[in-house]
Amino acid sequence: MDRSATLGAIAEISSRFSREESLYMFEKMCFIRQFEQRVKRAYDEKHIKMPVYLSLGQEAVAVALSIAFPKSAIFAQHRAHDLYLAYGGDPRALADELLHRKSGCAGGMGGSASIHSPAIKMFGHSGLLGDQVPIATGYAQGAHENTLCLFGDATAEEDYALSSFGYAATKKIPLLFVCVDNDLSILTEVNVRRSWNAAAVAAGFGLPSVDIADDPWVIMHYARELGGNLPAFMNVRVVRHLWHAGTGKDNEPEWDRFSLVRAELARLGYASDVDDIERRSIAAADAVWDAALAEQ
């Protein structure tokens, strides 16, 4: 299985996007990265009492989708802080949710594993691996509206997920399936679990499919292209920086897309803008968490 940071790369893809759009993308990525760093700190300092599923390392996927595939219903599972924030969820409501308060986006009842927000039409996850895939399929068919369904590489192996791909293709349901593929089911690598490629199988069901790394410009390119030809499937290779649940780290990440994007923006001549965005993002994330923790 190809784990390259350049899988599916398109030459000079970043230059196809305006300065404003690229910097807007980075600003969202940067805030999510800083927010998650503060979640880690709050967890390590024992302010958060329940398990956390951090999005550190995969911010580019949620942000790129929020720009290129906006105004959709959203179905995800654990590790969805980034998706909530990228699609405009209230950061303070998420902080309160992680602190198990009634003022949280899911009334303090979902916690990190089940981010739910009617305000952005994001539906919380039950905890059963991959059950959001058939639910999203049914929702999109009934609501007749663009719907986004995200899941991990282990979910792609579930029978009810696979049958959903085939059903969506047959019924022409307006649904974008996105497998956020970190190559791990907790600790078990994909090549131990299966010999087939998820994007190839989805294509076999009749879904337009791509298998790419987490370059946000490439994701935006394909999300816009596939968004006009739904249902479709994207397998996006990402790197989980920390444990499946919690804040520990076993190994150094294979790559850090955040750093790669920052370097590419500097190459494009936006280095001073990047520095300003990072300063603002740190201040904004600190303001959210300092205020939330001050109320304890």
KOLKOLVO-527244 format. One record per residue: residue in three letters; x, y, z of N, C-alpha, C in turn. Coordinates in steps of 0.2 Angstrom, whole numbers, padded with zeros to 4 digits, always signed. Each point is the difference from the previous one (the first is absolute). Layout:
<rs>
ALAXYZXYZXYZ
...
</rs>
This chain:
<rs>
MET+0004-0006+0000-0004+0006+0000+0004+0006+0000
ASP-0001+0005-0004+0004+0006-0001-0001+0005+0006
ARG+0005+0001+0004-0001+0005+0005+0004+0006-0001
SER+0001+0002-0007+0004+0006-0001-0003+0006+0001
ALA+0003+0005+0002-0003+0007+0001-0002+0003-0006
THR+0003-0002-0006-0001+0003-0006-0005-0005-0005
LEU-0003-0004+0003-0005-0005-0003-0005+0005-0004
GLY-0001-0001-0006-0005+0004-0004+0002+0007-0001
ALA+0006+0002+0001+0002+0007-0001-0001+0003-0007
ILE-0002+0006+0000-0001+0003-0006+0005+0006-0001
ALA+0004+0000-0005+0006+0005+0000-0003+0007+0000
GLU+0003+0004+0004-0002+0007+0001-0007+0001+0002
ILE-0003-0004+0003-0007+0000+0002-0002+0007+0004
SER+0005+0001+0005-0002+0006+0004+0000+0007-0004
SER+0003+0000-0005+0000+0006-0004-0006+0001-0004
ARG-0005-0005+0000-0006+0001-0003-0005+0003+0004
PHE+0002+0001+0007-0005+0003+0004+0002+0007+0002
SER-0004+0005+0001+0001+0007+0002+0004+0000+0007
ARG+0004+0005+0001+0003+0002+0006-0005+0000+0006
GLU-0006+0003-0002-0005+0001+0006-0003-0007+0002
GLU-0001-0005-0005-0003-0006+0001+0005-0004+0004
SER+0007+0000-0002+0005-0004+0003+0001+0002+0007
LEU+0000+0007+0001+0001+0002+0007-0006-0001+0005
TYR-0006+0000-0003-0006-0002+0004+0001-0007+0002
MET+0002-0004-0005+0000-0007+0002+0005-0001+0005
PHE+0006+0003+0000+0005-0001+0005-0002+0003+0007
GLU-0004+0006+0000-0002+0002+0006-0005-0005+0004
LYS-0004-0003-0004-0004-0005+0003+0004-0006+0003
MET+0005-0002-0004+0004-0006+0002+0004+0002+0006
CYS+0002+0006+0000+0004+0003+0006-0004+0000+0006
PHE-0006+0003+0000-0004+0000+0006-0002-0007+0002
ILE-0001-0004-0004-0002-0007+0002+0006-0003+0004
ARG+0006+0001-0003+0006-0003+0003+0001+0003+0007
GLN-0001+0006+0000+0001+0004+0007-0005-0002+0005
PHE-0006-0001-0002-0006-0002+0004+0002-0007+0003
GLU+0002-0005-0005+0001-0007+0002+0006+0000+0005
GLN+0005+0005-0001+0006+0000+0005-0003+0002+0007
ARG-0005+0004+0000-0003+0002+0006-0004-0006+0003
VAL-0003-0004-0004-0004-0005+0002+0005-0005+0004
LYS+0006-0001-0004+0005-0005+0003+0002+0002+0007
ARG+0001+0007+0000+0003+0003+0007-0006-0001+0005
ALA-0006+0001-0002-0006+0000+0005+0000-0008+0003
TYR+0001-0004-0005-0001-0007+0002+0006-0002+0004
ASP+0006+0002-0002+0006-0002+0004+0000+0003+0007
GLU-0004+0006+0001+0000+0003+0006-0007-0002+0004
LYS-0003-0005-0003-0006-0004+0003-0006+0004+0001
HIS-0001+0005-0004-0006+0004+0000-0005-0004-0004
ILE+0002-0004-0005-0004-0004-0004+0000-0007+0003
LYS-0006-0003+0002+0000-0006+0004-0001-0006-0005
MET-0003+0001-0006-0001-0006-0004+0005+0000-0006
PRO+0000-0006-0004+0005+0000-0005-0001+0005-0005
VAL+0005+0002-0003+0000+0005-0006+0003-0004-0006
TYR-0003+0002-0006+0003-0002-0006+0002+0006-0005
LEU+0006+0001+0001+0003+0006-0003+0001+0000-0008
SER-0001+0006-0003+0000+0001-0007+0007+0002-0002
LEU+0005+0000+0005+0007+0003-0002+0003-0004-0006
GLY+0002+0003-0005+0003-0003-0006-0005-0001-0006
GLN-0007+0001+0001-0004-0002-0005-0004+0007-0002
GLU+0002+0006+0003-0004+0006-0001-0002+0001-0007
ALA+0005-0001-0005-0001+0002-0007-0006-0003-0003
VAL-0002-0006+0002-0005-0003-0003-0007+0003+0001
ALA-0001+0001+0006-0006+0004+0002-0001+0007-0003
VAL+0006+0003+0001+0000+0007-0003-0001+0000-0007
ALA+0003-0004-0004-0001+0000-0007-0007-0001-0002
LEU-0003-0005+0003-0007-0002-0001-0004+0005+0001
SER+0001+0004+0006-0005+0005+0002+0000+0006-0005
ILE+0006+0001-0004+0000+0005-0005-0003-0002-0007
ALA+0002-0007-0002-0002-0002-0006-0007-0004+0000
PHE-0002-0002+0006-0006-0003+0000-0005+0002+0006
PRO-0001+0007-0001-0004+0003+0006-0007-0002+0000
LYS-0004+0003+0005-0007+0000+0001-0003-0007-0001
SER+0003-0005+0003-0002-0007+0000-0002-0003+0007
ALA-0004-0005+0000-0001-0003+0006+0007-0004+0002
ILE+0001-0001+0006+0007-0003+0002-0001-0006+0004
PHE+0003-0006-0002-0001-0006+0004+0008-0002+0001
ALA+0002-0001+0006+0007-0002+0002+0000-0005+0006
GLN+0005-0002+0002+0001-0004+0006+0005+0004+0005
HIS+0004-0004+0004+0004+0003+0004+0006+0004-0004
ARG+0004+0004+0003+0005+0004-0003-0003+0005-0005
ALA-0005+0003+0003-0004+0005-0004+0000+0007+0002
HIS+0005+0002+0005+0000+0007+0002+0002+0004-0006
ASP+0004-0002-0004+0002+0004-0006-0006+0002-0005
LEU-0004-0005-0001-0005+0000-0004-0005+0005+0003
TYR-0002+0000+0006-0004+0005+0003+0002+0007+0000
LEU+0007+0001+0001+0002+0007+0000+0001+0002-0007
ALA+0002-0004-0005+0001+0002-0007-0007+0002-0003
TYR-0005-0003+0002-0007+0001-0003-0004+0006+0004
GLY+0004+0003+0005-0003+0006+0003-0003-0001+0007
GLY+0001-0006+0003-0002-0001+0006+0003+0005+0005
ASP-0004+0002+0006+0002+0004+0005+0006-0003+0004
PRO+0006+0003+0000+0005-0003+0004-0001-0001+0007
ARG-0003+0006+0003-0002-0001+0007-0004-0005+0002
ALA-0005-0001-0005-0005-0006+0001+0003-0007+0000
LEU+0006+0000-0004+0003-0006+0000+0005-0001+0006
ALA+0003+0005+0002+0004+0000+0006-0005-0002+0006
ASP-0006+0003+0001-0004-0002+0005-0003-0008-0001
GLU-0001-0002-0006-0001-0007-0001+0005-0005+0003
LEU+0006+0002-0002+0006-0004+0003+0001+0000+0007
LEU-0003+0006+0003+0000+0000+0008-0006-0002+0003
HIS-0005-0003-0005-0006-0004+0003-0005+0005+0003
ARG-0001+0006-0003-0005+0005+0002-0006+0000-0004
LYS-0005+0002+0003-0007+0001-0003+0001+0005-0006
SER+0004+0004+0000+0001+0006-0005+0004-0003-0006
GLY+0002-0006+0000+0004-0003-0005-0004-0001-0006
CYS+0003-0001-0006-0004-0001-0006-0005-0006+0000
ALA+0001-0005+0004-0004-0005+0000-0003-0001+0007
GLY+0000+0006+0004-0003+0000+0007+0005-0004+0005
GLY+0006-0001-0002+0005-0003+0004-0001-0008+0001
MET-0005-0002-0005-0001-0007+0000+0004-0005-0005
GLY+0003+0004-0005+0004-0004-0005+0007+0000+0002
GLY+0003+0005+0002+0007+0000+0001+0004+0000-0006
SER+0006-0002+0000+0004+0000-0006-0002-0005-0005
ALA-0003-0005+0002-0001-0006-0005-0006+0001-0004
SER-0005+0005+0002-0006+0001-0003-0002+0007-0001
ILE+0004+0004-0005-0001+0007-0001-0007+0001-0003
HIS-0005+0003+0003-0006+0001-0003-0002+0008+0000
SER-0002+0002-0006-0002+0007+0000-0005+0002-0005
PRO-0007+0001+0003-0005+0002-0005+0002+0006-0004
ALA+0004+0005+0004+0001+0006-0003+0004+0000-0007
ILE+0004-0005-0001+0003-0001-0006-0002-0007-0004
LYS-0005-0003+0003-0003-0006-0003+0005-0005+0000
MET+0003-0001+0006+0005-0006+0001-0003-0004+0005
PHE+0000-0007-0002-0004-0005+0003+0005-0004+0004
GLY-0001-0001+0007+0005-0003+0004+0000-0008-0001
HIS+0005-0003+0002+0001-0007-0002-0002-0004+0007
SER-0003-0006-0002-0002-0004+0006+0005-0004+0003
GLY+0006-0001-0003+0005-0004+0003+0001-0007-0004
LEU-0005-0002-0003+0001-0006-0004+0004+0001-0007
LEU+0005-0003-0001+0005+0001-0005-0003+0000-0007
GLY+0000+0006-0003-0003+0001-0007-0007+0000-0001
ASP-0004+0001+0006-0007+0000-0001-0003+0006-0003
GLN+0005+0005+0000-0002+0007-0003-0001-0001-0008
VAL+0003-0005-0003+0001-0001-0007-0007-0001-0003
PRO-0004-0006+0002-0006-0001-0002-0005+0005+0002
ILE+0001+0003+0006-0005+0005+0002+0001+0007-0004
ALA+0006+0001-0002+0001+0006-0004-0003-0001-0007
THR+0001-0007-0003-0003-0001-0006-0008+0000+0000
GLY-0003-0002+0005-0007+0001+0001-0002+0007+0000
TYR+0003+0004+0004-0001+0007+0001+0000+0004-0007
ALA+0006-0001-0003+0001+0003-0007-0006-0002-0005
GLN-0002-0006+0000-0005-0002-0004-0006+0003+0001
GLY-0002+0000+0007-0006+0003+0002-0001+0008-0001
ALA+0006+0003+0002+0000+0007+0000+0001+0003-0006
HIS+0003-0003-0005+0002+0002-0007+0004+0006+0001
GLU+0005+0000+0004+0005+0005+0001+0007-0003+0000
ASN+0005+0004-0002+0007-0002+0001+0002-0002+0007
THR+0003-0006+0001+0002-0002+0006+0007-0003+0000
LEU+0003+0002+0006+0007-0002+0001+0001-0006+0005
CYS+0003-0005-0002+0001-0006+0005+0007-0001+0001
LEU+0003+0001+0006+0007-0002+0001+0001-0006+0004
PHE+0005-0004-0001+0001-0006+0004+0007-0002-0001
GLY+0003-0004+0005+0006-0003-0001+0001-0006-0004
ASP+0007-0002-0001+0001-0006-0004-0003-0006+0002
ALA-0001-0001+0007-0003-0006+0002-0007+0000-0002
THR-0004+0005+0001-0007+0000-0002-0001-0002-0007
ALA+0005+0002-0005-0001-0002-0007+0000-0008-0001
GLU+0002-0003+0006-0001-0008-0001-0006-0003+0003
GLU-0005+0004+0003-0006-0002+0002-0005-0002-0005
ASP-0004-0005+0001-0004-0002-0006-0006+0005-0001
TYR-0002+0004+0005-0005+0004-0001+0002+0007-0003
ALA+0007+0001+0001+0003+0006-0004+0001-0002-0007
LEU+0002-0006-0002+0001-0002-0007-0007+0000-0003
SER-0005-0003+0003-0006+0000-0003-0003+0007-0002
SER+0002+0004+0005-0003+0007-0001+0004+0004-0006
PHE+0006-0002-0002+0003+0003-0006-0004-0003-0006
GLY-0001-0006+0000-0004-0003-0006-0007+0003+0000
TYR-0003+0001+0005-0007+0002+0000+0000+0008-0002
ALA+0005+0004+0002+0000+0007-0001+0001+0000-0008
ALA+0005-0004-0003+0001+0000-0007-0006-0001-0004
THR-0003-0005+0002-0006-0003-0004-0006+0005+0000
LYS-0001+0004+0006-0005+0004+0001+0002+0008-0002
LYS+0006+0001-0001+0002+0006-0002-0001+0005+0006
ILE+0002-0002+0006-0001+0004+0006+0005+0006+0000
PRO-0002+0006+0002+0005+0006+0000+0005+0000+0006
LEU+0004-0005+0000+0004-0001+0006+0008-0001-0002
LEU+0004+0004+0004+0007-0001-0001+0003-0004+0006
PHE+0002-0006-0001+0004-0004+0005+0007+0002+0000
VAL+0002+0001+0006+0008+0001+0001+0003-0004+0005
CYS+0004-0005-0002+0004-0004+0005+0006+0004+0002
VAL+0000+0002+0006+0006+0003+0003+0005-0006+0003
ASP+0005-0001-0005+0003-0006+0001+0007+0001+0003
ASN+0000-0002+0007+0007+0001+0003+0003-0006+0001
ASP-0002-0006-0004+0004-0006+0000-0001-0004+0006
LEU-0004+0002+0005+0000-0003+0006-0007-0001+0003
SER-0002-0006+0002-0006-0002+0004+0003+0000+0007
ILE+0000+0005+0004+0003+0001+0006+0007-0001-0001
LEU+0003-0006+0000+0007-0001-0001+0001-0005-0006
THR-0005-0003-0003+0001-0005-0005+0000+0003-0007
GLU+0006-0001-0004+0000+0003-0006-0004-0003-0006
VAL-0002+0004-0005-0004-0002-0005+0003-0007-0003
ASN+0006+0000-0002+0003-0006-0003-0001-0006+0004
VAL-0001+0000+0006-0001-0006+0004-0008-0002+0000
ARG-0004+0005-0002-0007-0002+0001-0003-0001-0007
ARG+0003+0002-0006-0003-0001-0006+0005+0001-0006
SER-0002-0003-0006+0005+0000-0005-0003+0005-0006
TRP-0006+0003+0001-0003+0004-0005+0000+0007+0002
ASN-0001+0004-0005+0001+0008+0000-0008+0002+0000
ALA-0001+0004+0005-0007+0003+0001-0002+0004-0006
ALA+0004+0004-0002-0002+0004-0006-0002-0004-0006
ALA+0004-0006-0001-0001-0004-0006-0007-0004+0001
VAL-0001-0002+0006-0006-0004+0001-0006+0005-0001
ALA+0000+0006+0003-0005+0005-0001-0001+0001-0008
ALA+0005+0001-0003+0000+0000-0008-0004-0006-0003
GLY+0001-0005+0003-0003-0006-0002-0007+0000+0001
PHE-0003+0003+0005-0007+0001+0001-0003+0005-0005
GLY+0004+0004-0003-0002+0005-0005+0001+0007+0003
LEU+0003+0001+0005+0002+0007+0003+0006+0003-0003
PRO-0001+0006-0003+0007+0004-0002+0004+0000+0006
SER+0006-0002+0000+0005-0001+0006+0007+0003-0002
VAL+0003+0002+0006+0007+0002+0000+0003-0002+0006
ASP+0007-0001+0000+0004-0002+0005+0005+0005+0000
ILE+0001+0004+0005+0004+0005+0001+0003+0001+0007
ALA+0006+0004+0000+0002+0002+0007-0004+0007+0002
ASP+0002+0002+0006-0004+0005+0003+0002+0008-0002
ASP+0003+0000-0006+0001+0007-0003-0007+0004+0000
PRO-0001+0005+0003-0006+0004+0000-0002+0003-0007
TRP+0005+0002-0003-0002+0002-0007-0002-0005-0005
VAL+0003-0006+0001-0002-0006-0004-0007-0002+0002
ILE-0001+0000+0007-0007-0002+0002-0005+0005-0002
MET+0001+0006+0000-0005+0005-0003-0001-0001-0007
HIS+0005-0001-0004-0001-0001-0007-0005-0006-0001
TYR+0002-0006+0003-0004-0006-0001-0007+0001+0003
ALA-0001+0003+0006-0006+0001+0003-0005+0004-0004
ARG+0003+0005-0004-0005+0004-0004-0001-0004-0006
GLU+0005-0004-0003-0002-0004-0006-0005-0005+0002
LEU+0001-0004+0005-0004-0005+0002-0007+0002+0002
GLY+0000+0006+0003-0006+0003+0003-0005+0001-0006
GLY+0002+0000-0006-0005+0001-0005-0002-0007-0004
ASN+0003-0005+0003-0002-0007-0002-0001-0005+0005
LEU-0004+0002+0005-0002-0004+0006-0005-0006-0002
PRO+0001-0005+0004+0004-0002+0005+0007-0001-0002
ALA+0005+0001+0005+0007-0001-0002+0004-0002+0006
PHE+0006-0002-0001+0004-0003+0006+0007+0003+0000
MET+0003+0003+0005+0006+0002+0001+0004-0004+0006
ASN+0006-0003-0002+0004-0003+0005+0006+0005+0001
VAL+0000+0003+0006+0005+0005+0001+0005-0003+0006
ARG+0006+0000-0002+0005-0003+0005+0003+0006+0004
VAL-0001-0002+0007+0002+0005+0005+0004-0003+0005
VAL+0003+0004+0005+0004-0002+0005-0003+0001+0007
ARG-0001-0004+0004-0002+0001+0006+0006+0001+0005
HIS+0000+0006+0002+0006+0002+0004+0000-0003+0007
LEU-0005-0001+0003-0001-0003+0007-0003-0006+0000
TRP-0001-0003+0006-0004-0006+0001-0007+0000-0003
HIS-0003-0006-0001-0007-0001-0002-0004+0004+0005
ALA+0001-0001+0006-0004+0004+0006+0005+0002+0005
GLY+0000+0007+0001+0005+0002+0005+0005+0005-0003
THR+0005+0001+0003+0005+0005-0002+0007-0002+0000
GLY+0001-0007+0000+0007-0003+0000+0002+0000-0008
LYS+0006-0002+0000+0003-0001-0007+0005-0005+0000
ASP-0001-0005-0004+0005-0006-0001+0006+0002-0004
ASN-0001+0003-0006+0005+0001-0005-0001+0007-0003
GLU+0005+0002-0003+0000+0007-0004-0004-0001-0006
PRO-0004+0005-0001-0005-0001-0006+0004-0001-0007
GLU-0003-0003-0004+0003-0001-0007+0001+0006-0004
TRP-0005+0005+0001+0001+0006-0003-0005+0005+0004
ASP+0001+0006+0000-0004+0005+0003-0003+0005-0005
ARG-0006-0001-0002-0003+0004-0006+0000+0007+0002
PHE-0001+0002+0006+0000+0007+0002+0006+0003-0001
SER+0006-0003+0001+0006+0003-0001+0002+0000-0008
LEU-0003-0005-0003+0001+0000-0008-0004+0006-0003
VAL-0006+0001+0003-0004+0006-0003+0003+0006+0002
ARG+0003+0001+0006+0003+0006+0002+0006+0002-0005
ALA+0004-0006-0001+0006+0001-0005-0002+0002-0007
GLU-0006-0003-0002-0002+0002-0007-0002+0007+0000
LEU-0004+0002+0005-0002+0007+0000+0006+0005+0000
ALA+0005-0002+0004+0006+0004+0000+0003+0001-0007
ARG+0000-0006-0004+0003+0000-0007-0004+0004-0004
LEU-0006+0001+0001-0005+0004-0004+0001+0007+0001
GLY+0004+0002+0006+0001+0007+0001-0005+0002+0006
TYR-0003-0004+0004-0005+0002+0005+0003-0001+0007
ALA+0007+0000+0001+0003-0002+0006-0003+0005+0006
SER+0000+0007-0002-0002+0004+0005-0007+0000+0002
ASP-0004-0002-0005-0007-0001+0002-0001-0007+0004
VAL+0004-0005-0001+0000-0006+0004+0001+0002+0007
ASP+0006+0004+0001+0002+0001+0007-0006+0004+0004
ASP-0003+0005-0004-0006+0003+0003-0006-0004+0002
ILE-0001-0005-0005-0006-0004+0002+0002-0005+0006
GLU+0006-0002+0000+0002-0005+0006-0001+0004+0006
ARG+0002+0006+0001+0000+0004+0006-0008+0001+0002
ARG-0004+0002-0005-0007+0001+0001-0003-0007+0002
SER+0002-0005-0003-0004-0006+0002+0002-0003+0007
ILE+0006+0001+0002+0002-0002+0007-0004+0005+0005
ALA+0000+0006-0002-0004+0004+0005-0007-0001+0000
ALA-0003-0002-0006-0007-0002+0000-0002-0006+0004
ALA+0005-0005-0001-0001-0007+0003+0001+0001+0008
ASP+0005+0004+0002+0001+0001+0007-0006+0004+0003
ALA-0003+0004-0004-0005+0004+0003-0006-0004+0002
VAL-0002-0005-0005-0005-0005+0001+0001-0004+0006
TRP+0006-0003+0000+0001-0005+0006+0001+0004+0006
ASP+0003+0005+0000+0001+0004+0007-0006+0002+0003
ALA-0005+0002-0004-0007+0002+0002-0003-0006+0003
ALA+0000-0006-0004-0004-0006+0002+0003-0002+0006
LEU+0006-0001+0001+0003-0002+0006+0000+0004+0006
ALA-0001+0007-0001-0001+0004+0005-0007-0001+0004
GLU-0004-0003-0003-0007-0001+0002-0001-0006+0005
GLN+0006-0004+0000-0001-0006+0004+0001+0001+0007
</rs>
